[in-house]
Amino acid sequence: SLWVYHDPYYGQPNSPITYHNGYIYTGFWTGDSNKANFVCLSVTDEDIDNKTEEKTATWTYTHTGGFYWAGCYANDDFVLVGTDDGCKENEDGGSKFIAFSPLTGEILDEKAGLNGDIRSTVCYDKETDRYYFTSKGGSFYQANVSHDGKITDLQEIKLEGASTSTPVVHNGRAYIGVRGAEQFGANSGHNITVIDLKSMSVAYKLT
């Protein structure tokens, strides 16, 4: 242990941790409709003689609903992450896709009203120069993001079930896991859905 961070809202730190250029980014979750933070932390060990020193966040962003399994994408220009929708189970709410400044936490752009909780990591595909993620509400998204963090051409395809899977993108197609009719029901339609990115349509599904 080099240091310890305790978030003021507490909560579950169950989102992936993304490292970029001396900083880490991750989110917390305290309940479907409770406040929780997305945080940026410097990895620097300011007090090398103290293994449990309290780390202070470089910046935080508070969102009602928080961040659950929500991994971000980070580069020198921006950090991209999706939020929960802030509503309780079986209630409809809109989540956000946000672009932050990596070092200050300034919101460079955001898209609101997305379909349900975003519980995947935002991934980038160099070949298409686009960013991809899924939602628990049952949507697959792709977007373009400029160097100054402006989100454009956000496209959505509705799936036949919820998805919390981070897309794997290869050769113009995205591969994601999609839930069947029953979350824990075997043989209820769970599948791998393959999406053609150019037409934003389902190429095929493997049950």
PyMOL commands that set and color helices and strands:
alter all, ss='L'
color gray80, all
select strands_A, chain A and resi 18-20+23-27+35-42+59-64+73-74+79-82+94-100+107-115+123-125+130-135+139-145+151-158+168-170+173-178+191-196+201-206
alter strands_A, ss='S'
color yellow, strands_A
deselect
rebuild
show_as cartoon
